Amino acid sequence: MLSRSAPSEDQWLLVVAGIILCAVIATNLVSLGLDHLTYTLLNANWEFSWSHDADTLALALGACTAVTAAWRPTAHRRLWAVTAVVLALFVLDELSSLHAQIGAASVDKLLYAPILAALVAAVWRLSAGTAERRLAVWGIATLLVSFAMHVAGLHLLRPIGYFTWLYQIGVGFKSGTELAGLILLVSALWQLAARDRAQPALAS
């Protein structure tokens, strides 16, 4: 009788990302039900909610990982540098008032499209031919779903009312997919950086 293989690290990360997504939706609904979204720590649409703070932390970890990898003279040094710059820009955006100002209108989120495209292209090339490609693809796909929710999804739900359960599930889904995607993407970057560290550095 064949025994089942143990879940891989990637599978566990996908499970964690799924739990995080559900947690963001659930805490946002708790805020809606208990105090009509007054408690901003649980309000997923608030710029300083727990999920947005976790986004900032994940982006900072990803940026530090990319900077460290870009510091080494490897074949992927330029790609790591691009990744570091993009993630650092997102960190600054999260920490500034610009994030809330751009978020005031859904269509304004399209301003992030070129930066996000640069990140996707860099990570896609970094993960080419590696075991981390699958995790990177999951992270990218989840972030793109979140981006679509930021740009169009919530706009389409707005007519049903901001303080409705369905709209706030959409808000939680938007923020939850962003955090889940970052967890997956940063995990892939961490593994890719470890792979680069294991390879001999290029001669200067």
Secondary structure, 3 states (H helix, E strand, C coil): CCCCCCCCHHHHHHHHHHHHHHHHHHHHHHHHHHHCCCCCCCCCCCCCCHHHHHHHHHHHHHHHHHHHHHHCCCCCHHHHHHHHHHHHHHHHHHHCCHHHHHCCCHHHHHHHHHHHHHHHHHHHHHCCCCCCHHHHHHHHHHHHHHHHHHHHHHHHHHHHCCCCHHHHHHHHHHHHHHHHHHHHHHHHHHHHHHHHHCCCCCCC
